[in-house]
Amino acid sequence: MILWRAGMRNVLRHPWLTVLAVLGVALGVAVVTAVDHANEAAQRAFRLAAETVAGRATHQVVGGPTGLPDGLYRTIRVGLRFRGCAPVVTGHLQLSGRTFQLIGIDPFSEPPIRTFSSHFADRGMLTDLMTRPGSVLMLAESAAERGLKRGAAFPADGAGVRRQLTLAGFLEPPDEVSRAALASVLVCDISTAQELLGMVGRLSRIDLVLPEGEEGARVLKELRPVLPPGADIVPAGARAGALDKMTRAFRLNLKALSLLALVVGMFLIYNTMTFSVVRRRRLIGMLRALGVSRREVFTMICGEALVIGIAGTVAGLAAGALLGAELTRLVTRTINDLYFVMEVRRVPLLPGALWKGALLGVAATLAATVPAALESTGAPPRAVLSRSQVETRRRRLVPLAAAGGLLLMLVGCGFFFTERGGIVGGFVGLFAVIVGYTLMVPAAVLLLSALLRFPLELILGSLGRMAARGVVVSLSRTGVATAALVVAVSAGIGVGIMVGGFRLTVQNWLGNWLQADVYLTSADRGGGRYRPPLDPALVRRLSALQGEAQVTLSRRVRIEGAAGGTEVFSVQVPERTFLRYPFKEGDPALAWRRFNSGEAVLVSEPYSYRHHLRPGDSVTLRTSRGDRRFPVAGIIYDYGSDTGIVIMSRAGYVGNFGDESVDGMSFTARSGLSVARLLELVRATAGGEQVMVVSNAQLRRATVEVFDRTFAITGVLRMLTMLVAFVGILSALMAMQVERARELAVLRAVGLTPGQVWGVVCGETVLIGLIAGVLSLPLGIVEALVLIYVVNLRSFGWTMQLAIPPAQLVQAVVLSVTAALLAGIYPSLRIARTSPALALKEEE
């Protein structure tokens, strides 16, 4: 109890150091919790929506790009007398800028599948839903947000056309989980959905509830023969699982970046607790001499750390809840840009994220404290009483730490040369390299301080020599502070080089991929990457511009299957354009004839990486003629999708899928026609249609903006990590102020002015920042290489260019020096103003 009180008294007597340590834990926990919450909120929102909409369905009948003929449902229900089925037409509508999923159902078939779409408050609501055009149901809460009452009319945009809808009534979900999942769902009669989405006579899918075991297998065997070519039966959760897997790499990358902030925070905690031991070395030595056991001293130090860890964790969880809302918005926006459209309403902080953040915060605190606690018990009482022996002992460990760090870096590199560990292995190797490098930092501090002593002496005179000596003398403090700053700055360098190289790669890719002058698509972004087909009459009008420009037609669809979906992009291009495609493998001249005839396809680099394909291999697609194998004629660079795409000529697509619809058109001006004039011509021909017409330059800018939005969250995490490192430097300098008060007081007593003392301390901080900046350069470049050639390749299958701008490296060093200098201003002023007489009193 006495030792516990002594430990708590120490914590309370140095509130600033305690606050900084708590802040370090809090920042690390906040970043981890916020990222985990954002990832889990997005994942949970999509999973709940998918499960709620699927209901009790065990399987789904899915078709090709045009869906299924609605006669198939009659065949299954009437011809085969199978009652456990329900037809579904689904798509997206835009309501006041927000995306809603529209689900068209047959109310009389719904009870075995879904409850929310088969329960009606009164008969009039069902009558309106089935007889009044444009009638829909939505949650009462969603309607209240828009000020809508039952019977109200409101506009909605879908398939490039503005429609008038009528609120026939409200959905009545069975529980709160379903209520949250249906916040962005509209339900209507199936014929209404077919009209609104331009799918008259077609179905999106047919939901099935099959019995388990042999009976279910028998039903499947009966159903398959009646399926038309191109249709298949897949498990109900196949698509949701595939889309969840699609974003796994993205979410894992964010988690790794958030853990980096916690690693930097651990340096801060280690710094604080080591100082606590060093500052009380006389007290600990006396306690040991009086008979206090090593275990009791160890417990006292860990108890202090536990209090700091708990306080920091609680504060971090509270901050993580606030930060999580903003990160959820950024994560959702990125998923919408890269993968699929989803709406994430306000989600309370999930218990899993709270427990994870709490465990990581407390565990990281204790892990960072153990070395300091062992130091307090490892030396005999006499050695503990001598500060010089403590520093001498620490310096003797420097070669051992450097050797261990080098070994750890080699082990980390081993993860880079084997793909067995996948993405996780890449990050484990990267963290091993970072930790190994930081173990070598104290040795580098000794070496660089010796090299910089002479230049500092030339610039600052004896004060410069004293500053260089001060960094070496307090290696137990400066080594850890420098390591924390190195980790933070190097992370900024590594991620910055990776993002910059990726940006340059995308810009170069766009130059080869976007060759037309003007592009036209539907203005409807409700389906994310997949837009609804353009009006055939509009396509015919625009195709008549062949005399003014070269016209290209395209279509992007997703072919669903049991193992997930395959994105197919079909395009009608001339040979000249095809030959300029960014090929990674394959001969464009040889591939052209087979591609143009529809005999062969191209695949993107991510697709070839994930499916281990090379030119000459084949891809199996489910077409309207059944499963068909297409030879791979070439592999091209593509950065629009990390899951990969299969590129097919339009002739091959129409012939194999029977889908003549078009969702994109491009126009290349013929000789004598300016791009501005062509842009006006296309817009005038489109008339009042809801389409988006942009020039090549505008489309490139928009694509780069999407890219920048994608990495906005990375920038936020980098800033937070740098903030943790800044707090770490401030904590170290505050600790040095208390520890060296007597030494600096002696300098004041022998004649140094307050300004000169301030200069010595600032010189030390600048030297720490300069050393950290220089040491961060090689680690940052190594991190960039790992992120580009290991992590991103395994995560997304992309090959990126490496560009290391010298200006970015100079900025990193300047940032490091500036951060250290700013952190040192307050401690140096406080030291300079301290009365020598007061500081020369007996140590506390």
Secondary structure, 3 states (H helix, E strand, C coil): CHHHHHHHHHHHHCHHHHHHHHHHHHHHHHHHHHHHHHHHHHHHHHHHHHHHHHCCCCEEEECECCEEECHHHHHHHHHCCCCCEEEEEEEEEEECCEEEEEEEECCCCCCCCCCCCCCCCCHHHHHHHHHCCCEEEECHHHHHHCCCCCCCEEEEEECCEEEEEEEEEECCCCCHHHHHHCCCEEEEEHHHHHHHCCCCCEECEEEECCCCHHHHHHHHHHHHHHCCCCCEEEECCHHHHHHHHHCHHHHHHHHHHHHHHHHHHHHHHHHHHHHHHHHCHHHHHHHHHCCCCHHHHHHHHHHHHHHHHHHHHHHHHHHHHHHHHHHHHHHHHHHHHHCCCCCCCCCCCCHHHHHHHHHHHHHHHHHHHHHHHHHHHHCCHHHHCCHHHHHHHHHHHHHHHHHHHHHHHHHHHHHHCCCCCHHHHHHHHHHHHHHHHHHCHHHHHHHHHHHHHHHHHHHHCHHHHHHHHHHHHCHHHHHHHHHHHHHHHHHHHHHHHHHHHHHHHHHHHHHHHCCCCEEEEECCCCCCCCCCCCCHHHHHHHHHHHHCEEEEEEEEEEEEECCEEEEEEEECCCHHHHHCCCEEECCHHHHHHHHHCCCCEEEEHHHHHHHCCCCCCEEEEEECCEEEEEEEEEEECCCCCCCCEEEEEHHHHHHHHCCCCCCEEEEEECCCCCHHHHHHHHHHHHCCCCEEEEEHHHHHHHHHHHHHHHCHHHHHHHHHHHHHHHHHHHHHHHHHHHHCHHHHHHHHHCCCCHHHHHHHHHHHHHHHHHHHHHHHHHHHHHHHHHHHHHHHHHHHCCCCCCCCCHHHHHHHHHHHHHHHHHHHHHHHHHHHHCCHHHHCCCCC
